[in-house]
Amino acid sequence: MSLNSIFQYFVPKDKKFFPLFEQAGNNLIEMSQLLKDIVNSNNPEKKKEFTRKMEDLEHKGDNITHQIHLELGKNFITPFDREDIHSLASSLDDVADFIHGAANRMDLYKVEKATEPMIEIADLLVEATEHVSKAIHELRDLKNIRNITDSCVRINSVENKADYIFDKAVADLFEFEKDAISLIKHKEVLSAMEDATDKCEDVANVLESILVKNA
Protein backbone atom coordinates (compact mmCIF):
# COMPACT_ATOMS: atom_id res chain seq x y z
CA MET A 1 0.00 0.00 0.00
CA SER A 2 1.40 3.40 -0.99
CA LEU A 3 1.87 6.23 1.52
CA ASN A 4 -0.82 8.21 -0.28
CA SER A 5 -3.26 5.32 0.06
CA ILE A 6 -2.55 5.09 3.80
CA PHE A 7 -3.05 8.84 4.18
CA GLN A 8 -6.36 8.73 2.29
CA TYR A 9 -7.57 5.94 4.58
CA PHE A 10 -7.39 8.25 7.60
CA VAL A 11 -8.84 11.39 6.00
CA PRO A 12 -12.44 12.14 7.08
CA LYS A 13 -14.71 11.21 4.19
CA ASP A 14 -17.20 14.08 4.31
CA LYS A 15 -16.93 14.20 0.51
CA LYS A 16 -17.95 10.56 0.34
CA PHE A 17 -20.84 10.14 2.77
CA PHE A 18 -22.71 13.43 2.61
CA PRO A 19 -23.19 13.40 -1.19
CA LEU A 20 -24.46 9.81 -0.98
CA PHE A 21 -26.97 10.68 1.76
CA GLU A 22 -28.09 13.72 -0.23
CA GLN A 23 -28.58 11.56 -3.31
CA ALA A 24 -30.69 9.16 -1.23
CA GLY A 25 -32.80 12.05 0.07
CA ASN A 26 -33.35 13.46 -3.41
CA ASN A 27 -34.26 9.99 -4.67
CA LEU A 28 -36.96 9.68 -1.99
CA ILE A 29 -38.54 12.94 -3.15
CA GLU A 30 -38.62 11.65 -6.72
CA MET A 31 -40.18 8.38 -5.57
CA SER A 32 -42.86 10.04 -3.46
CA GLN A 33 -43.75 12.46 -6.25
CA LEU A 34 -44.00 9.52 -8.63
CA LEU A 35 -46.31 7.69 -6.21
CA LYS A 36 -48.43 10.84 -6.11
CA ASP A 37 -48.57 10.76 -9.92
CA ILE A 38 -49.65 7.12 -9.81
CA VAL A 39 -52.52 7.65 -7.35
CA ASN A 40 -53.74 10.73 -9.23
CA SER A 41 -53.68 9.11 -12.67
CA ASN A 42 -56.62 7.34 -14.29
CA ASN A 43 -54.64 6.44 -17.40
CA PRO A 44 -53.60 2.74 -17.27
CA GLU A 45 -50.69 3.23 -19.69
CA LYS A 46 -49.37 6.22 -17.76
CA LYS A 47 -49.62 4.29 -14.51
CA LYS A 48 -47.63 1.42 -16.04
CA GLU A 49 -44.98 3.91 -17.16
CA PHE A 50 -44.83 5.48 -13.69
CA THR A 51 -44.55 2.03 -12.08
CA ARG A 52 -41.63 1.08 -14.34
CA LYS A 53 -39.88 4.32 -13.44
CA MET A 54 -40.51 3.57 -9.76
CA GLU A 55 -38.65 0.28 -10.20
CA ASP A 56 -35.66 2.19 -11.58
CA LEU A 57 -35.67 4.65 -8.69
CA GLU A 58 -35.91 1.82 -6.15
CA HIS A 59 -32.86 0.16 -7.73
CA LYS A 60 -31.07 3.51 -7.66
CA GLY A 61 -31.80 3.78 -3.94
CA ASP A 62 -30.48 0.26 -3.35
CA ASN A 63 -27.27 1.15 -5.16
CA ILE A 64 -26.80 4.29 -3.04
CA THR A 65 -27.31 2.28 0.16
CA HIS A 66 -24.84 -0.33 -1.06
CA GLN A 67 -22.29 2.39 -1.82
CA ILE A 68 -22.66 3.86 1.67
CA HIS A 69 -22.03 0.44 3.22
CA LEU A 70 -18.99 -0.03 0.97
CA GLU A 71 -17.60 3.32 2.09
CA LEU A 72 -18.14 2.34 5.72
CA GLY A 73 -16.01 -0.75 5.15
CA LYS A 74 -13.27 1.16 3.34
CA ASN A 75 -12.87 4.18 5.63
CA PHE A 76 -11.55 4.32 9.17
CA ILE A 77 -12.63 7.90 9.94
CA THR A 78 -16.25 8.93 9.33
CA PRO A 79 -18.07 12.28 9.79
CA PHE A 80 -20.16 10.81 12.62
CA ASP A 81 -20.66 7.46 14.38
CA ARG A 82 -20.43 4.44 12.11
CA GLU A 83 -23.51 2.95 13.75
CA ASP A 84 -25.49 6.11 12.99
CA ILE A 85 -24.30 6.11 9.38
CA HIS A 86 -25.51 2.53 9.04
CA SER A 87 -28.83 3.33 10.75
CA LEU A 88 -29.41 6.41 8.60
CA ALA A 89 -28.65 4.51 5.38
CA SER A 90 -30.94 1.64 6.41
CA SER A 91 -33.82 3.91 7.43
CA LEU A 92 -33.62 5.86 4.16
CA ASP A 93 -33.64 2.57 2.28
CA ASP A 94 -36.72 1.45 4.23
CA VAL A 95 -38.62 4.56 3.13
CA ALA A 96 -37.76 3.77 -0.50
CA ASP A 97 -38.83 0.14 -0.07
CA PHE A 98 -42.29 1.02 1.24
CA ILE A 99 -42.93 3.74 -1.36
CA HIS A 100 -42.00 1.21 -4.02
CA GLY A 101 -44.14 -1.39 -2.24
CA ALA A 102 -47.20 0.86 -2.33
CA ALA A 103 -46.81 1.47 -6.06
CA ASN A 104 -46.15 -2.21 -6.67
CA ARG A 105 -49.27 -3.30 -4.78
CA MET A 106 -51.43 -0.88 -6.75
CA ASP A 107 -50.07 -2.43 -9.95
CA LEU A 108 -50.22 -6.09 -8.89
CA TYR A 109 -53.66 -5.82 -7.27
CA LYS A 110 -54.96 -3.79 -10.23
CA VAL A 111 -56.22 -0.92 -8.09
CA GLU A 112 -57.46 1.20 -10.96
CA LYS A 113 -58.78 4.17 -9.00
CA ALA A 114 -57.12 5.48 -5.85
CA THR A 115 -59.31 6.42 -2.92
CA GLU A 116 -59.25 9.85 -1.32
CA PRO A 117 -57.24 8.59 1.71
CA MET A 118 -54.60 7.17 -0.68
CA ILE A 119 -54.33 10.55 -2.39
CA GLU A 120 -54.10 12.34 0.97
CA ILE A 121 -51.37 10.04 2.32
CA ALA A 122 -49.45 10.31 -0.97
CA ASP A 123 -49.49 14.10 -0.56
CA LEU A 124 -48.24 13.76 3.02
CA LEU A 125 -45.51 11.40 1.88
CA VAL A 126 -44.20 14.01 -0.56
CA GLU A 127 -44.14 16.51 2.30
CA ALA A 128 -42.35 14.06 4.62
CA THR A 129 -39.65 13.15 2.09
CA GLU A 130 -39.04 16.82 1.33
CA HIS A 131 -38.37 17.42 5.02
CA VAL A 132 -36.18 14.30 5.18
CA SER A 133 -34.10 15.56 2.26
CA LYS A 134 -33.87 19.06 3.73
CA ALA A 135 -32.61 17.69 7.06
CA ILE A 136 -30.10 15.42 5.29
CA HIS A 137 -28.67 18.39 3.38
CA GLU A 138 -28.22 20.26 6.68
CA LEU A 139 -26.03 17.44 8.06
CA ARG A 140 -22.97 18.89 6.31
CA ASP A 141 -23.02 21.74 8.82
CA LEU A 142 -24.16 20.55 12.23
CA LYS A 143 -24.24 24.18 13.37
CA ASN A 144 -27.69 24.40 11.77
CA ILE A 145 -29.21 22.20 14.44
CA ARG A 146 -32.40 24.28 14.55
CA ASN A 147 -33.09 23.59 10.86
CA ILE A 148 -32.64 19.84 11.29
CA THR A 149 -34.76 19.80 14.44
CA ASP A 150 -37.51 21.76 12.70
CA SER A 151 -37.56 19.24 9.83
CA CYS A 152 -37.74 16.34 12.31
CA VAL A 153 -40.69 17.94 14.11
CA ARG A 154 -42.47 18.43 10.79
CA ILE A 155 -41.81 14.81 9.79
CA ASN A 156 -43.35 13.63 13.07
CA SER A 157 -46.37 15.88 12.49
CA VAL A 158 -46.86 14.48 8.98
CA GLU A 159 -46.61 10.93 10.29
CA ASN A 160 -49.31 11.64 12.89
CA LYS A 161 -51.63 13.00 10.19
CA ALA A 162 -50.99 9.93 8.03
CA ASP A 163 -51.75 7.65 11.01
CA TYR A 164 -55.11 9.36 11.53
CA ILE A 165 -56.06 9.17 7.84
CA PHE A 166 -55.03 5.50 7.70
CA ASP A 167 -57.00 4.52 10.81
CA LYS A 168 -60.11 6.37 9.60
CA ALA A 169 -59.81 4.89 6.10
CA VAL A 170 -59.50 1.33 7.41
CA ALA A 171 -62.46 1.85 9.75
CA ASP A 172 -64.53 3.12 6.81
CA LEU A 173 -63.47 0.14 4.70
CA PHE A 174 -64.72 -2.31 7.32
CA GLU A 175 -67.94 -0.37 7.76
CA PHE A 176 -68.87 0.41 4.16
CA GLU A 177 -66.92 -1.85 1.76
CA LYS A 178 -68.99 -4.96 1.01
CA ASP A 179 -66.50 -6.55 -1.41
CA ALA A 180 -63.95 -8.42 0.73
CA ILE A 181 -61.36 -8.60 -2.06
CA SER A 182 -61.58 -4.87 -2.70
CA LEU A 183 -61.29 -4.23 1.04
CA ILE A 184 -58.09 -6.28 1.28
CA LYS A 185 -56.54 -4.63 -1.78
CA HIS A 186 -57.21 -1.11 -0.54
CA LYS A 187 -56.06 -1.90 2.99
CA GLU A 188 -52.78 -3.37 1.69
CA VAL A 189 -52.01 -0.29 -0.42
CA LEU A 190 -52.91 2.10 2.40
CA SER A 191 -50.80 0.06 4.82
CA ALA A 192 -47.68 0.30 2.62
CA MET A 193 -48.17 4.05 2.20
CA GLU A 194 -48.67 4.62 5.91
CA ASP A 195 -45.64 2.43 6.68
CA ALA A 196 -43.58 4.68 4.40
CA THR A 197 -44.48 7.69 6.56
CA ASP A 198 -43.56 5.64 9.66
CA LYS A 199 -40.13 5.00 8.10
CA CYS A 200 -39.71 8.74 7.51
CA GLU A 201 -40.22 9.16 11.26
CA ASP A 202 -37.49 6.53 11.81
CA VAL A 203 -35.15 8.69 9.71
CA ALA A 204 -36.03 11.67 11.92
CA ASN A 205 -35.24 9.62 15.04
CA VAL A 206 -31.80 8.71 13.66
CA LEU A 207 -31.12 12.36 12.78
CA GLU A 208 -32.09 13.43 16.30
CA SER A 209 -29.72 10.81 17.73
CA ILE A 210 -26.91 12.22 15.57
CA LEU A 211 -27.67 15.74 16.82
CA VAL A 212 -27.55 14.63 20.46
CA LYS A 213 -24.18 12.90 20.00
CA ASN A 214 -22.65 15.80 18.11
CA ALA A 215 -24.13 18.72 20.05
Secondary structure, DSSP 8 states (H G I E B T S, - for coil): --HHHHHHHHS--HHHHHHHHHHHHHHHHHHHHHHHHHHH---HHHHHHHHHHHHHHHHHHHHHHHHHHHHHHH-S--SS-HHHHHHHHHHHHHHHHHHHHHHHHHHHTT--S--HHHHHHHHHHHHHHHHHHHHHHHTT-TT-HHHHHHHHHHHHHHHHHHHHHHHHHHHHHHHH---HHHHHHHHHHHHHHHHHHHHHHHHHHHHHHHHHHH-
